[in-house]
Amino acid sequence: MARHNRDGSGADQRGFAYQVSYQPDWLRHVKVTRVLQTGRQSTKTLFRNPAGCQEATPGGRVRTRIASPDQGLDFEVAVTDMKGAVARVRVAFMVVNDKGEKEEVEFTLENDLLTPVG
């Protein structure tokens, strides 16, 4: 039986704080990618699930919410995955940076938790 979402937190490359609400038996980690001023991309692990493996079956529908009030960023992704085959979900979110320009921030949610042995 699927368990209720848990809450976690993290910070990105620029020090912005994030809250993450996640399904503990589905989400392994969240990575955040930004384009730096030099034009290069920077990817950082924003949040890693502290559980090393699943304790229960995730269920057919999993939800992940990511919020950063300082950036006006708040979204939720719900995935219906009856066969447990979804490995990764990417979300691109447009924020307004300190120069008043729109900037894309990409989040990668990965499902790769180990299944319990036994």
C-alpha positions in Angstrom: 0.0 0.0 0.0 1.3 3.4 -1.0 2.4 5.7 1.9 1.7 9.4 2.3 4.1 12.1 1.0 7.0 13.2 3.0 8.6 16.7 3.1 12.2 17.6 2.4 14.3 20.6 1.4 17.3 21.7 -0.5 19.1 24.6 -2.1 20.2 25.2 -5.7 23.4 26.6 -7.3 22.3 30.2 -6.5 21.4 29.5 -2.9 17.6 29.6 -3.4 15.8 27.4 -0.8 13.2 24.8 -1.9 10.6 22.6 -0.2 10.0 19.2 -1.8 6.9 17.1 -1.0 7.6 13.6 -2.4 6.3 10.0 -2.5 8.9 8.2 -0.3 8.8 4.9 -2.3 9.1 6.5 -5.8 11.4 9.5 -5.8 15.1 8.9 -5.6 16.3 12.4 -6.1 15.6 15.8 -7.7 18.2 17.6 -9.8 18.0 21.3 -10.8 19.7 22.6 -13.9 20.3 26.3 -14.6 22.2 28.1 -17.4 25.1 30.1 -15.8 26.0 33.7 -16.9 28.9 32.2 -18.9 26.3 30.2 -21.0 27.3 26.9 -19.5 24.8 24.6 -17.8 25.1 23.7 -14.1 23.3 20.7 -12.6 23.0 20.1 -8.9 21.3 17.6 -6.8 18.6 19.6 -5.1 17.2 16.8 -2.9 18.0 13.2 -2.3 15.5 10.7 -0.7 17.1 9.7 2.6 15.5 6.2 2.2 17.9 3.7 0.6 15.1 1.6 -0.8 11.4 1.2 -1.1 9.5 0.2 2.0 6.2 -0.3 0.1 4.9 -0.4 -3.4 4.6 3.2 -4.7 1.1 2.8 -6.0 -0.2 3.7 -9.5 -0.2 7.5 -9.0 2.7 9.5 -7.4 2.9 13.2 -6.7 5.8 15.5 -6.3 5.6 19.2 -5.3 8.4 21.6 -5.5 8.2 25.2 -4.1 10.6 28.1 -3.7 8.7 31.1 -2.3 11.7 33.5 -2.9 11.4 32.8 -6.7 7.6 32.6 -6.9 8.1 29.0 -8.0 5.5 26.4 -7.0 4.3 23.3 -9.0 3.1 19.8 -8.6 3.6 16.9 -10.9 1.3 13.8 -10.7 2.3 10.7 -12.6 0.0 7.8 -13.2 2.3 4.8 -13.7 0.4 1.6 -13.2 3.3 -0.6 -14.3 6.1 1.3 -12.4 7.9 2.0 -15.7 8.4 5.8 -15.5 12.1 6.4 -14.8 12.3 10.2 -15.1 10.2 13.3 -15.3 11.6 16.7 -16.4 9.9 20.0 -15.8 11.0 23.3 -17.1 9.8 26.3 -15.0 10.2 30.0 -16.0 11.2 32.3 -13.2 12.1 36.0 -13.3 15.7 36.6 -12.3 17.1 39.6 -10.3 17.5 41.5 -13.6 13.8 41.1 -14.4 14.5 38.7 -17.2 12.8 35.3 -17.7 15.0 32.4 -16.9 14.4 28.7 -17.3 15.0 26.3 -14.4 14.8 22.6 -15.2 14.0 20.0 -12.6 14.6 16.3 -13.1 12.7 13.9 -10.9 14.1 10.4 -10.9 12.6 7.1 -9.8 15.4 4.6 -9.2 14.9 3.4 -5.6 16.0 -0.1 -4.9 13.2 -2.6 -4.2 13.5 -4.3 -0.8 15.3 -7.7 -0.6 13.3 -10.6 0.6 
